[in-house]
Amino acid sequence: MRERTINLSGRDIPRRWYNLAADLPAPAPPLGPDGAPITPDMLAPVFPMNLIEQEASRERWIDIPEEVLRILLRWRPTPLRRACYLEERLGTPARIYYKDESVSPPGSHKPNTAVAQAWYNRQFGIRRLATETGAGQWGSALAFACSLLGLECKVYMVRISFDQKPLRKTMMRIWGARCVASPSAETETGRRILAETPDIPGSLGIAISEAIEEAVGDASGGTRYSLGSVLNHVLLHQTVIGLEAREQLALAGERRPDVIIACAGGGSNFAGLSFPFVRDRMDGADIEIIPVEPTACPTMTRGPFAYDYGDTACMTPLLAMHTLGHGFMPPPIHAGGLRYHGLAPLVSQTIVEGLATPRAYHQTQCYESAMLWAATEGTICAPETSHAIAAVIEEARKAKEEGREKVILFNYSGHGLMDLAGYDKYLSGELADYPLPEEALRRSIEVIRHLPRPGRGGPAGR
Ligand SMILES: Cc1ncc(COP(=O)(O)O)c(C=O)c1O
């Protein structure tokens, strides 16, 4: 019998987060409405100052607070598993390992940062958090974290996912959060968009605008906004995944992975697994690092690297990132967590620097891959995770053609037990692919033409 699961004990949980910003060239900074780099006080109505400091930090290692560690220990370290049955079915010489983040109570990688963010907010005296959610994984992770740390939580859930995944809402309610469909009648932004387009499916960009509006509009000052991806501090909190994986691969007798794969919505899932290895690659290690996205929302593979807003109503600072334009309305694919117009500036920077090479897959190929996974490994993955599995299968087949014993490592970012409606549609032959037409892309990025363009270390002009 081959060892299928490599566990670390609680004593081996990482005690520090790794900050890739310390090792990359200085990025183009976030810009305020006047086109000048933002200052910490400009973000103060939105985030607590301790997280704003973490956002700007260029320290390589940041200690994880003891109480955060104690909560993470409820499900961490997560197992590293070997996908022996998939390997066998594909007849590949590749060895496929995956970090199983689906074992967290809400079922994905998201609580790694939800717990940290709720903790830092509570330390700063905040009583209530407002947030957005696409697939519902982030909303339920923040609801879970807030319930453990005694904070109130309000979640704006993208309308299409709200309808497709009603039981995610129930999970959030179980953990004490209030969840409304976005756009909603509860904010100016929501009311304006509903008046223009009453049957709009919603987007992460709109839901972010609503949650920020709610946080900034609380006159008591007791509410802040919490984001499930994109920002530096969110990516930082996810690096426990890659740091654990490195230890576990060593225990499995592997020197290092040859290929690292993870799906990317806002980018924190990909960053969490890959960033500790990006550092190895910068030191000369031969590792191929692949973030994966849907062809319906091809931010990394077709979106320009540009300054753009993180939300639809232009309330966030301008971020230097790959983007499809802040007004982009993604088609109603089932991977709700991958329907975002932008991408974390740090992940965008790894792509620009040639340290990561993105790929895009059609929705039906992803479901086909998820079905092969369920038939071999047995578990039912989230639609987002199926994008990574599609790339893993392609890489494993390539290894077979080349007769190469590659080590493939990927992030099993979540289970799909709340996402069965998408599988149902796939099985009934009702799922369509939505490759983004060139003309739609051109129109969508038109809105960023007048914005400054990023150069190394600062804006390069308009
Ligand atoms: C299961 C799952 N995997 C991956 C992602 C993408 O995460 P990120 O925004 O961190 O890239 C999501 C987002 O909701 C998700 O729910």
PDBQT file of the ligand as one rigid body, heavy atoms in Angstrom, charges set to zero:
ROOT
HETATM    1  C1  LIG A 501     -13.559  26.820  -3.638  1.00  0.00    +0.000 C 
HETATM    2  C2  LIG A 501     -12.910  28.053  -4.137  1.00  0.00    +0.000 A 
HETATM    3  N1  LIG A 501     -11.707  27.953  -4.724  1.00  0.00    +0.000 NA
HETATM    4  C3  LIG A 501     -11.082  29.046  -5.214  1.00  0.00    +0.000 A 
HETATM    5  C4  LIG A 501     -11.657  30.292  -5.142  1.00  0.00    +0.000 A 
HETATM    6  C5  LIG A 501     -10.911  31.473  -5.698  1.00  0.00    +0.000 C 
HETATM    7  O1  LIG A 501     -10.356  32.141  -4.641  1.00  0.00    +0.000 OA
HETATM    8  P1  LIG A 501      -9.448  33.446  -4.747  1.00  0.00    +0.000 P 
HETATM    9  O2  LIG A 501     -10.347  34.607  -4.860  1.00  0.00    +0.000 OA
HETATM   10  O3  LIG A 501      -8.739  33.383  -3.483  1.00  0.00    +0.000 OA
HETATM   11  O4  LIG A 501      -8.604  33.312  -5.946  1.00  0.00    +0.000 OA
HETATM   12  C6  LIG A 501     -12.892  30.455  -4.510  1.00  0.00    +0.000 A 
HETATM   13  C7  LIG A 501     -13.503  31.778  -4.367  1.00  0.00    +0.000 C 
HETATM   14  O5  LIG A 501     -14.551  31.965  -3.846  1.00  0.00    +0.000 OA
HETATM   15  C8  LIG A 501     -13.541  29.298  -3.996  1.00  0.00    +0.000 A 
HETATM   16  O6  LIG A 501     -14.733  29.398  -3.410  1.00  0.00    +0.000 OA
ENDROOT
TORSDOF 0
